[in-house]
């Protein structure tokens, strides 16, 4: 019983670290390239935030994967998990 109490804090730390989300990446992973389609890039009215869509081509027609990243200054954040289609966005006043 005493051995369990000694290991419990380390076990709790290991489980916490395993469950914690990964640190934000600095951009899309290897293989994803910024799409050249200007209709798929969106900039906020104040110009501070830009949404960029990156694609990863595949050998089959339905294997194309997309990622949407928001660029705000030096920060880049993925908005959605990888998806199988491009998305269209709108910025609103609210």
Gaussian input, Z-matrix of N, CA and C with variables (Angstrom, degrees):
# hf/3-21g

backbone

0 1
 N
 C     1     B1
 C     2     B2     1     A1
 N     3     B3     2     A2     1     D1
 C     4     B4     3     A3     2     D2
 C     5     B5     4     A4     3     D3
 N     6     B6     5     A5     4     D4
 C     7     B7     6     A6     5     D5
 C     8     B8     7     A7     6     D6
 N     9     B9     8     A8     7     D7
 C    10    B10     9     A9     8     D8
 C    11    B11    10    A10     9     D9
 N    12    B12    11    A11    10    D10
 C    13    B13    12    A12    11    D11
 C    14    B14    13    A13    12    D12
 N    15    B15    14    A14    13    D13
 C    16    B16    15    A15    14    D14
 C    17    B17    16    A16    15    D15
 N    18    B18    17    A17    16    D16
 C    19    B19    18    A18    17    D17
 C    20    B20    19    A19    18    D18
 N    21    B21    20    A20    19    D19
 C    22    B22    21    A21    20    D20
 C    23    B23    22    A22    21    D21
 N    24    B24    23    A23    22    D22
 C    25    B25    24    A24    23    D23
 C    26    B26    25    A25    24    D24
 N    27    B27    26    A26    25    D25
 C    28    B28    27    A27    26    D26
 C    29    B29    28    A28    27    D27
 N    30    B30    29    A29    28    D28
 C    31    B31    30    A30    29    D29
 C    32    B32    31    A31    30    D30
 N    33    B33    32    A32    31    D31
 C    34    B34    33    A33    32    D32
 C    35    B35    34    A34    33    D33
 N    36    B36    35    A35    34    D34
 C    37    B37    36    A36    35    D35
 C    38    B38    37    A37    36    D36
 N    39    B39    38    A38    37    D37
 C    40    B40    39    A39    38    D38
 C    41    B41    40    A40    39    D39
 N    42    B42    41    A41    40    D40
 C    43    B43    42    A42    41    D41
 C    44    B44    43    A43    42    D42
 N    45    B45    44    A44    43    D43
 C    46    B46    45    A45    44    D44
 C    47    B47    46    A46    45    D45
 N    48    B48    47    A47    46    D46
 C    49    B49    48    A48    47    D47
 C    50    B50    49    A49    48    D48
 N    51    B51    50    A50    49    D49
 C    52    B52    51    A51    50    D50
 C    53    B53    52    A52    51    D51
 N    54    B54    53    A53    52    D52
 C    55    B55    54    A54    53    D53
 C    56    B56    55    A55    54    D54
 N    57    B57    56    A56    55    D55
 C    58    B58    57    A57    56    D56
 C    59    B59    58    A58    57    D57
 N    60    B60    59    A59    58    D58
 C    61    B61    60    A60    59    D59
 C    62    B62    61    A61    60    D60
 N    63    B63    62    A62    61    D61
 C    64    B64    63    A63    62    D62
 C    65    B65    64    A64    63    D63
 N    66    B66    65    A65    64    D64
 C    67    B67    66    A66    65    D65
 C    68    B68    67    A67    66    D66
 N    69    B69    68    A68    67    D67
 C    70    B70    69    A69    68    D68
 C    71    B71    70    A70    69    D69
 N    72    B72    71    A71    70    D70
 C    73    B73    72    A72    71    D71
 C    74    B74    73    A73    72    D72
 N    75    B75    74    A74    73    D73
 C    76    B76    75    A75    74    D74
 C    77    B77    76    A76    75    D75
 N    78    B78    77    A77    76    D76
 C    79    B79    78    A78    77    D77
 C    80    B80    79    A79    78    D78
 N    81    B81    80    A80    79    D79
 C    82    B82    81    A81    80    D80
 C    83    B83    82    A82    81    D81
 N    84    B84    83    A83    82    D82
 C    85    B85    84    A84    83    D83
 C    86    B86    85    A85    84    D84
 N    87    B87    86    A86    85    D85
 C    88    B88    87    A87    86    D86
 C    89    B89    88    A88    87    D87
 N    90    B90    89    A89    88    D88
 C    91    B91    90    A90    89    D89
 C    92    B92    91    A91    90    D90
 N    93    B93    92    A92    91    D91
 C    94    B94    93    A93    92    D92
 C    95    B95    94    A94    93    D93
 N    96    B96    95    A95    94    D94
 C    97    B97    96    A96    95    D95
 C    98    B98    97    A97    96    D96
 N    99    B99    98    A98    97    D97
 C   100   B100    99    A99    98    D98
 C   101   B101   100   A100    99    D99
 N   102   B102   101   A101   100   D100
 C   103   B103   102   A102   101   D101
 C   104   B104   103   A103   102   D102
 N   105   B105   104   A104   103   D103
 C   106   B106   105   A105   104   D104
 C   107   B107   106   A106   105   D105
 N   108   B108   107   A107   106   D106
 C   109   B109   108   A108   107   D107
 C   110   B110   109   A109   108   D108
 N   111   B111   110   A110   109   D109
 C   112   B112   111   A111   110   D110
 C   113   B113   112   A112   111   D111
 N   114   B114   113   A113   112   D112
 C   115   B115   114   A114   113   D113
 C   116   B116   115   A115   114   D114
 N   117   B117   116   A116   115   D115
 C   118   B118   117   A117   116   D116
 C   119   B119   118   A118   117   D117
 N   120   B120   119   A119   118   D118
 C   121   B121   120   A120   119   D119
 C   122   B122   121   A121   120   D120
 N   123   B123   122   A122   121   D121
 C   124   B124   123   A123   122   D122
 C   125   B125   124   A124   123   D123
 N   126   B126   125   A125   124   D124
 C   127   B127   126   A126   125   D125
 C   128   B128   127   A127   126   D126
 N   129   B129   128   A128   127   D127
 C   130   B130   129   A129   128   D128
 C   131   B131   130   A130   129   D129
 N   132   B132   131   A131   130   D130
 C   133   B133   132   A132   131   D131
 C   134   B134   133   A133   132   D132
 N   135   B135   134   A134   133   D133
 C   136   B136   135   A135   134   D134
 C   137   B137   136   A136   135   D135
 N   138   B138   137   A137   136   D136
 C   139   B139   138   A138   137   D137
 C   140   B140   139   A139   138   D138
 N   141   B141   140   A140   139   D139
 C   142   B142   141   A141   140   D140
 C   143   B143   142   A142   141   D141
 N   144   B144   143   A143   142   D142
 C   145   B145   144   A144   143   D143
 C   146   B146   145   A145   144   D144
 N   147   B147   146   A146   145   D145
 C   148   B148   147   A147   146   D146
 C   149   B149   148   A148   147   D147
 N   150   B150   149   A149   148   D148
 C   151   B151   150   A150   149   D149
 C   152   B152   151   A151   150   D150
 N   153   B153   152   A152   151   D151
 C   154   B154   153   A153   152   D152
 C   155   B155   154   A154   153   D153
 N   156   B156   155   A155   154   D154
 C   157   B157   156   A156   155   D155
 C   158   B158   157   A157   156   D156
 N   159   B159   158   A158   157   D157
 C   160   B160   159   A159   158   D158
 C   161   B161   160   A160   159   D159
 N   162   B162   161   A161   160   D160
 C   163   B163   162   A162   161   D161
 C   164   B164   163   A163   162   D162
 N   165   B165   164   A164   163   D163
 C   166   B166   165   A165   164   D164
 C   167   B167   166   A166   165   D165
 N   168   B168   167   A167   166   D166
 C   169   B169   168   A168   167   D167
 C   170   B170   169   A169   168   D168
 N   171   B171   170   A170   169   D169
 C   172   B172   171   A171   170   D170
 C   173   B173   172   A172   171   D171
 N   174   B174   173   A173   172   D172
 C   175   B175   174   A174   173   D173
 C   176   B176   175   A175   174   D174
 N   177   B177   176   A176   175   D175
 C   178   B178   177   A177   176   D176
 C   179   B179   178   A178   177   D177
 N   180   B180   179   A179   178   D178
 C   181   B181   180   A180   179   D179
 C   182   B182   181   A181   180   D180
 N   183   B183   182   A182   181   D181
 C   184   B184   183   A183   182   D182
 C   185   B185   184   A184   183   D183
 N   186   B186   185   A185   184   D184
 C   187   B187   186   A186   185   D185
 C   188   B188   187   A187   186   D186
 N   189   B189   188   A188   187   D187
 C   190   B190   189   A189   188   D188
 C   191   B191   190   A190   189   D189
 N   192   B192   191   A191   190   D190
 C   193   B193   192   A192   191   D191
 C   194   B194   193   A193   192   D192
 N   195   B195   194   A194   193   D193
 C   196   B196   195   A195   194   D194
 C   197   B197   196   A196   195   D195
 N   198   B198   197   A197   196   D196
 C   199   B199   198   A198   197   D197
 C   200   B200   199   A199   198   D198
 N   201   B201   200   A200   199   D199
 C   202   B202   201   A201   200   D200
 C   203   B203   202   A202   201   D201
 N   204   B204   203   A203   202   D202
 C   205   B205   204   A204   203   D203
 C   206   B206   205   A205   204   D204
 N   207   B207   206   A206   205   D205
 C   208   B208   207   A207   206   D206
 C   209   B209   208   A208   207   D207
 N   210   B210   209   A209   208   D208
 C   211   B211   210   A210   209   D209
 C   212   B212   211   A211   210   D210
 N   213   B213   212   A212   211   D211
 C   214   B214   213   A213   212   D212
 C   215   B215   214   A214   213   D213
 N   216   B216   215   A215   214   D214
 C   217   B217   216   A216   215   D215
 C   218   B218   217   A217   216   D216
 N   219   B219   218   A218   217   D217
 C   220   B220   219   A219   218   D218
 C   221   B221   220   A220   219   D219
 N   222   B222   221   A221   220   D220
 C   223   B223   222   A222   221   D221
 C   224   B224   223   A223   222   D222
 N   225   B225   224   A224   223   D223
 C   226   B226   225   A225   224   D224
 C   227   B227   226   A226   225   D225
 N   228   B228   227   A227   226   D226
 C   229   B229   228   A228   227   D227
 C   230   B230   229   A229   228   D228
 N   231   B231   230   A230   229   D229
 C   232   B232   231   A231   230   D230
 C   233   B233   232   A232   231   D231
 N   234   B234   233   A233   232   D232
 C   235   B235   234   A234   233   D233
 C   236   B236   235   A235   234   D234
 N   237   B237   236   A236   235   D235
 C   238   B238   237   A237   236   D236
 C   239   B239   238   A238   237   D237
 N   240   B240   239   A239   238   D238
 C   241   B241   240   A240   239   D239
 C   242   B242   241   A241   240   D240
 N   243   B243   242   A242   241   D241
 C   244   B244   243   A243   242   D242
 C   245   B245   244   A244   243   D243
 N   246   B246   245   A245   244   D244
 C   247   B247   246   A246   245   D245
 C   248   B248   247   A247   246   D246
 N   249   B249   248   A248   247   D247
 C   250   B250   249   A249   248   D248
 C   251   B251   250   A250   249   D249
 N   252   B252   251   A251   250   D250
 C   253   B253   252   A252   251   D251
 C   254   B254   253   A253   252   D252
 N   255   B255   254   A254   253   D253
 C   256   B256   255   A255   254   D254
 C   257   B257   256   A256   255   D255
 N   258   B258   257   A257   256   D256
 C   259   B259   258   A258   257   D257
 C   260   B260   259   A259   258   D258
 N   261   B261   260   A260   259   D259
 C   262   B262   261   A261   260   D260
 C   263   B263   262   A262   261   D261
 N   264   B264   263   A263   262   D262
 C   265   B265   264   A264   263   D263
 C   266   B266   265   A265   264   D264
 N   267   B267   266   A266   265   D265
 C   268   B268   267   A267   266   D266
 C   269   B269   268   A268   267   D267
 N   270   B270   269   A269   268   D268
 C   271   B271   270   A270   269   D269
 C   272   B272   271   A271   270   D270
 N   273   B273   272   A272   271   D271
 C   274   B274   273   A273   272   D272
 C   275   B275   274   A274   273   D273
 N   276   B276   275   A275   274   D274
 C   277   B277   276   A276   275   D275
 C   278   B278   277   A277   276   D276
 N   279   B279   278   A278   277   D277
 C   280   B280   279   A279   278   D278
 C   281   B281   280   A280   279   D279

   B1=1.4418
   B2=1.5278
   B3=1.3110
   B4=1.4553
   B5=1.5227
   B6=1.3143
   B7=1.4648
   B8=1.5235
   B9=1.3299
   B10=1.4652
   B11=1.5253
   B12=1.3149
   B13=1.4611
   B14=1.5284
   B15=1.3135
   B16=1.4691
   B17=1.5258
   B18=1.3242
   B19=1.4667
   B20=1.5263
   B21=1.3126
   B22=1.4636
   B23=1.5308
   B24=1.3351
   B25=1.4780
   B26=1.5269
   B27=1.3166
   B28=1.4701
   B29=1.5236
   B30=1.3142
   B31=1.4559
   B32=1.5282
   B33=1.3245
   B34=1.4657
   B35=1.5223
   B36=1.3173
   B37=1.4595
   B38=1.5216
   B39=1.3164
   B40=1.4651
   B41=1.5239
   B42=1.3288
   B43=1.4713
   B44=1.5268
   B45=1.3238
   B46=1.4673
   B47=1.5194
   B48=1.3234
   B49=1.4583
   B50=1.5209
   B51=1.3113
   B52=1.4671
   B53=1.5183
   B54=1.3273
   B55=1.4574
   B56=1.5252
   B57=1.3113
   B58=1.4610
   B59=1.5211
   B60=1.3326
   B61=1.4665
   B62=1.5227
   B63=1.2964
   B64=1.4675
   B65=1.5269
   B66=1.2997
   B67=1.4542
   B68=1.5242
   B69=1.3111
   B70=1.4598
   B71=1.5238
   B72=1.2906
   B73=1.4610
   B74=1.5181
   B75=1.2920
   B76=1.4625
   B77=1.5191
   B78=1.2960
   B79=1.4570
   B80=1.5105
   B81=1.3107
   B82=1.4603
   B83=1.5259
   B84=1.3264
   B85=1.4617
   B86=1.5212
   B87=1.2978
   B88=1.4635
   B89=1.5249
   B90=1.3129
   B91=1.4521
   B92=1.5157
   B93=1.3227
   B94=1.4613
   B95=1.5283
   B96=1.3217
   B97=1.4641
   B98=1.5272
   B99=1.3182
   B100=1.4564
   B101=1.5190
   B102=1.3166
   B103=1.4563
   B104=1.5309
   B105=1.3069
   B106=1.4632
   B107=1.5217
   B108=1.3289
   B109=1.4568
   B110=1.5258
   B111=1.3162
   B112=1.4660
   B113=1.5264
   B114=1.3225
   B115=1.4620
   B116=1.5309
   B117=1.3158
   B118=1.4586
   B119=1.5248
   B120=1.3336
   B121=1.4652
   B122=1.5264
   B123=1.3158
   B124=1.4567
   B125=1.5168
   B126=1.3347
   B127=1.4572
   B128=1.5209
   B129=1.3370
   B130=1.4595
   B131=1.5202
   B132=1.3396
   B133=1.4676
   B134=1.5285
   B135=1.3453
   B136=1.4705
   B137=1.5241
   B138=1.3283
   B139=1.4612
   B140=1.5216
   B141=1.3281
   B142=1.4622
   B143=1.5300
   B144=1.3223
   B145=1.4589
   B146=1.5130
   B147=1.3134
   B148=1.4623
   B149=1.5203
   B150=1.3266
   B151=1.4538
   B152=1.5200
   B153=1.3137
   B154=1.4681
   B155=1.5200
   B156=1.3177
   B157=1.4529
   B158=1.5251
   B159=1.3021
   B160=1.4550
   B161=1.5200
   B162=1.3234
   B163=1.4561
   B164=1.5176
   B165=1.3097
   B166=1.4589
   B167=1.5188
   B168=1.3140
   B169=1.4545
   B170=1.5221
   B171=1.3067
   B172=1.4506
   B173=1.5205
   B174=1.3171
   B175=1.4553
   B176=1.5214
   B177=1.3319
   B178=1.4609
   B179=1.5245
   B180=1.3131
   B181=1.4620
   B182=1.5215
   B183=1.3334
   B184=1.4596
   B185=1.5245
   B186=1.3105
   B187=1.4534
   B188=1.5127
   B189=1.3324
   B190=1.4598
   B191=1.5281
   B192=1.3178
   B193=1.4617
   B194=1.5183
   B195=1.3123
   B196=1.4629
   B197=1.5147
   B198=1.3344
   B199=1.4632
   B200=1.5164
   B201=1.3367
   B202=1.4610
   B203=1.5219
   B204=1.3300
   B205=1.4617
   B206=1.5246
   B207=1.3282
   B208=1.4639
   B209=1.5153
   B210=1.3167
   B211=1.4673
   B212=1.5267
   B213=1.3256
   B214=1.4680
   B215=1.5228
   B216=1.3134
   B217=1.4613
   B218=1.5209
   B219=1.3349
   B220=1.4655
   B221=1.5292
   B222=1.3426
   B223=1.4607
   B224=1.5209
   B225=1.3236
   B226=1.4508
   B227=1.5213
   B228=1.3414
   B229=1.4526
   B230=1.5217
   B231=1.3246
   B232=1.4603
   B233=1.5255
   B234=1.3357
   B235=1.4574
   B236=1.5159
   B237=1.3007
   B238=1.4549
   B239=1.5135
   B240=1.3032
   B241=1.4636
   B242=1.5269
   B243=1.2964
   B244=1.4584
   B245=1.5277
   B246=1.3216
   B247=1.4572
   B248=1.5176
   B249=1.3094
   B250=1.4529
   B251=1.5057
   B252=1.3353
   B253=1.4575
   B254=1.5251
   B255=1.3180
   B256=1.4664
   B257=1.5247
   B258=1.3182
   B259=1.4590
   B260=1.5221
   B261=1.3153
   B262=1.4552
   B263=1.5146
   B264=1.3251
   B265=1.4523
   B266=1.5103
   B267=1.3348
   B268=1.4638
   B269=1.5111
   B270=1.3161
   B271=1.4575
   B272=1.5113
   B273=1.3502
   B274=1.4504
   B275=1.5186
   B276=1.3239
   B277=1.4590
   B278=1.5202
   B279=1.3047
   B280=1.4651
   B281=1.5016
   A1=110.74
   A2=118.20
   A3=121.86
   A4=111.25
   A5=117.65
   A6=120.93
   A7=110.72
   A8=116.02
   A9=119.27
   A10=110.93
   A11=117.49
   A12=121.13
   A13=111.74
   A14=117.48
   A15=120.48
   A16=110.95
   A17=117.15
   A18=121.30
   A19=112.08
   A20=118.23
   A21=121.82
   A22=113.34
   A23=120.73
   A24=118.65
   A25=112.67
   A26=117.18
   A27=119.52
   A28=110.88
   A29=116.26
   A30=120.71
   A31=110.20
   A32=116.68
   A33=120.81
   A34=110.73
   A35=117.89
   A36=121.57
   A37=110.83
   A38=116.95
   A39=120.72
   A40=110.98
   A41=117.05
   A42=120.13
   A43=111.94
   A44=116.70
   A45=120.48
   A46=110.92
   A47=117.35
   A48=120.54
   A49=111.81
   A50=117.13
   A51=120.62
   A52=110.85
   A53=117.46
   A54=121.05
   A55=112.97
   A56=117.90
   A57=121.16
   A58=110.29
   A59=117.95
   A60=119.64
   A61=110.71
   A62=115.28
   A63=120.61
   A64=109.47
   A65=116.12
   A66=120.20
   A67=109.80
   A68=116.39
   A69=121.09
   A70=110.43
   A71=114.98
   A72=120.40
   A73=109.15
   A74=116.36
   A75=120.16
   A76=111.09
   A77=117.98
   A78=121.89
   A79=110.54
   A80=116.32
   A81=119.82
   A82=111.88
   A83=116.19
   A84=119.74
   A85=112.29
   A86=115.99
   A87=121.61
   A88=109.93
   A89=115.38
   A90=121.35
   A91=113.22
   A92=118.06
   A93=121.54
   A94=109.08
   A95=116.44
   A96=121.56
   A97=109.22
   A98=115.50
   A99=121.83
   A100=108.90
   A101=116.40
   A102=119.59
   A103=110.54
   A104=116.20
   A105=120.62
   A106=111.87
   A107=117.80
   A108=122.44
   A109=109.06
   A110=117.58
   A111=122.31
   A112=111.93
   A113=118.21
   A114=121.17
   A115=112.34
   A116=117.62
   A117=121.11
   A118=113.00
   A119=117.18
   A120=122.25
   A121=107.48
   A122=116.82
   A123=121.29
   A124=109.78
   A125=116.39
   A126=122.14
   A127=108.72
   A128=116.68
   A129=120.99
   A130=109.91
   A131=118.03
   A132=120.61
   A133=114.24
   A134=117.17
   A135=119.07
   A136=112.39
   A137=117.02
   A138=121.70
   A139=114.70
   A140=117.89
   A141=120.87
   A142=112.98
   A143=117.19
   A144=121.09
   A145=110.23
   A146=115.32
   A147=121.08
   A148=108.42
   A149=116.44
   A150=122.02
   A151=108.49
   A152=115.33
   A153=121.18
   A154=108.80
   A155=115.90
   A156=120.21
   A157=109.49
   A158=114.31
   A159=122.24
   A160=108.41
   A161=115.88
   A162=119.36
   A163=111.36
   A164=113.58
   A165=121.43
   A166=105.85
   A167=115.92
   A168=121.31
   A169=110.07
   A170=114.86
   A171=121.32
   A172=108.73
   A173=115.85
   A174=119.63
   A175=111.79
   A176=118.35
   A177=118.40
   A178=109.82
   A179=116.17
   A180=122.46
   A181=112.59
   A182=117.00
   A183=120.32
   A184=112.89
   A185=117.59
   A186=120.89
   A187=114.20
   A188=119.29
   A189=121.35
   A190=108.92
   A191=116.49
   A192=122.06
   A193=109.47
   A194=116.42
   A195=123.12
   A196=110.11
   A197=115.36
   A198=122.52
   A199=107.85
   A200=116.02
   A201=121.99
   A202=108.12
   A203=115.88
   A204=121.92
   A205=109.46
   A206=116.58
   A207=122.59
   A208=108.31
   A209=116.05
   A210=121.77
   A211=107.52
   A212=115.53
   A213=122.07
   A214=107.23
   A215=116.44
   A216=120.50
   A217=109.29
   A218=116.45
   A219=121.66
   A220=112.62
   A221=117.04
   A222=120.51
   A223=111.40
   A224=115.80
   A225=122.28
   A226=106.65
   A227=116.99
   A228=122.04
   A229=109.84
   A230=116.69
   A231=119.83
   A232=108.58
   A233=116.08
   A234=119.85
   A235=113.14
   A236=116.26
   A237=120.31
   A238=109.11
   A239=116.42
   A240=117.13
   A241=109.86
   A242=116.08
   A243=121.25
   A244=109.78
   A245=115.98
   A246=120.74
   A247=110.41
   A248=116.60
   A249=121.65
   A250=114.19
   A251=118.89
   A252=121.18
   A253=110.32
   A254=115.99
   A255=120.77
   A256=107.97
   A257=117.98
   A258=121.78
   A259=109.88
   A260=115.45
   A261=121.59
   A262=108.02
   A263=116.91
   A264=122.58
   A265=110.09
   A266=114.57
   A267=121.73
   A268=108.06
   A269=116.18
   A270=121.46
   A271=107.51
   A272=116.33
   A273=120.68
   A274=109.21
   A275=115.88
   A276=121.02
   A277=112.59
   A278=117.68
   A279=119.52
   A280=110.64
   D1=-39.80
   D2=-179.74
   D3=-65.52
   D4=-35.33
   D5=179.43
   D6=-62.68
   D7=-36.41
   D8=178.62
   D9=-64.76
   D10=-42.81
   D11=-179.20
   D12=-64.94
   D13=-31.49
   D14=177.42
   D15=-72.74
   D16=-35.58
   D17=-177.69
   D18=-84.53
   D19=-19.19
   D20=-174.86
   D21=-56.93
   D22=-46.80
   D23=179.65
   D24=-61.68
   D25=-38.84
   D26=179.46
   D27=-68.81
   D28=-38.21
   D29=177.92
   D30=-65.14
   D31=-42.18
   D32=178.16
   D33=-62.90
   D34=-41.34
   D35=178.31
   D36=-64.04
   D37=-43.76
   D38=-179.77
   D39=-63.41
   D40=-42.67
   D41=178.60
   D42=-66.32
   D43=-37.93
   D44=178.23
   D45=-64.07
   D46=-45.23
   D47=179.41
   D48=-65.99
   D49=-35.91
   D50=179.62
   D51=-69.33
   D52=-33.21
   D53=-177.86
   D54=-85.93
   D55=-16.71
   D56=-178.43
   D57=-69.26
   D58=141.22
   D59=178.62
   D60=-65.84
   D61=151.33
   D62=178.98
   D63=-65.67
   D64=153.42
   D65=177.13
   D66=-64.36
   D67=147.63
   D68=-178.11
   D69=-60.86
   D70=136.77
   D71=178.82
   D72=-78.02
   D73=165.89
   D74=179.85
   D75=-93.71
   D76=8.84
   D77=178.60
   D78=159.02
   D79=-177.34
   D80=-177.26
   D81=-64.65
   D82=152.48
   D83=-179.93
   D84=-70.77
   D85=170.23
   D86=-179.66
   D87=-57.59
   D88=142.80
   D89=179.57
   D90=98.48
   D91=-21.98
   D92=178.19
   D93=-91.12
   D94=132.21
   D95=179.41
   D96=-123.93
   D97=147.65
   D98=178.06
   D99=-64.07
   D100=128.31
   D101=-179.59
   D102=-67.22
   D103=144.82
   D104=179.87
   D105=-87.56
   D106=-2.16
   D107=179.16
   D108=-76.98
   D109=111.29
   D110=-176.95
   D111=-65.63
   D112=-22.33
   D113=179.15
   D114=-72.74
   D115=-10.07
   D116=-178.65
   D117=-105.44
   D118=12.11
   D119=174.96
   D120=-117.56
   D121=132.61
   D122=-174.45
   D123=-129.28
   D124=135.59
   D125=179.39
   D126=-118.65
   D127=137.15
   D128=179.18
   D129=-64.29
   D130=155.91
   D131=-179.27
   D132=-55.87
   D133=-33.29
   D134=179.18
   D135=-84.76
   D136=-3.70
   D137=177.33
   D138=77.32
   D139=4.39
   D140=-175.81
   D141=-80.47
   D142=-28.92
   D143=-176.19
   D144=-124.59
   D145=136.76
   D146=177.98
   D147=-127.50
   D148=130.15
   D149=175.85
   D150=-96.87
   D151=125.60
   D152=-178.24
   D153=-120.55
   D154=141.55
   D155=179.07
   D156=-113.75
   D157=128.71
   D158=-178.60
   D159=-112.74
   D160=142.57
   D161=179.31
   D162=-125.78
   D163=153.25
   D164=176.49
   D165=-125.55
   D166=117.01
   D167=-176.33
   D168=-76.64
   D169=158.33
   D170=179.63
   D171=-136.87
   D172=166.13
   D173=-179.89
   D174=-71.34
   D175=-32.46
   D176=178.59
   D177=-96.02
   D178=158.57
   D179=-174.15
   D180=-62.05
   D181=-35.04
   D182=-175.07
   D183=-95.79
   D184=8.12
   D185=-177.21
   D186=-93.24
   D187=2.97
   D188=179.88
   D189=-67.36
   D190=131.07
   D191=179.76
   D192=-114.69
   D193=145.11
   D194=-178.64
   D195=-123.45
   D196=148.12
   D197=170.49
   D198=-134.47
   D199=142.44
   D200=178.29
   D201=-111.98
   D202=126.18
   D203=-179.45
   D204=-123.19
   D205=138.38
   D206=175.74
   D207=-101.04
   D208=127.11
   D209=178.11
   D210=-108.17
   D211=119.86
   D212=179.66
   D213=-132.85
   D214=98.75
   D215=-174.88
   D216=67.32
   D217=-125.49
   D218=178.93
   D219=-88.66
   D220=-8.74
   D221=-177.48
   D222=-89.07
   D223=140.51
   D224=175.95
   D225=-129.67
   D226=126.22
   D227=-175.67
   D228=-130.23
   D229=133.29
   D230=175.76
   D231=-76.93
   D232=130.10
   D233=-177.58
   D234=-86.06
   D235=-40.14
   D236=-175.72
   D237=-132.24
   D238=156.04
   D239=172.05
   D240=-66.66
   D241=165.75
   D242=-179.45
   D243=-52.20
   D244=137.09
   D245=-178.44
   D246=-134.10
   D247=168.93
   D248=-176.11
   D249=-97.89
   D250=15.24
   D251=-178.28
   D252=-152.76
   D253=157.60
   D254=174.39
   D255=-78.22
   D256=157.97
   D257=-178.33
   D258=-126.79
   D259=151.96
   D260=176.43
   D261=-112.34
   D262=133.02
   D263=-175.21
   D264=-119.63
   D265=159.21
   D266=173.23
   D267=-137.32
   D268=141.37
   D269=172.43
   D270=-97.26
   D271=136.28
   D272=178.69
   D273=-117.36
   D274=166.42
   D275=-179.48
   D276=-69.42
   D277=-23.06
   D278=-178.85
   D279=-98.37

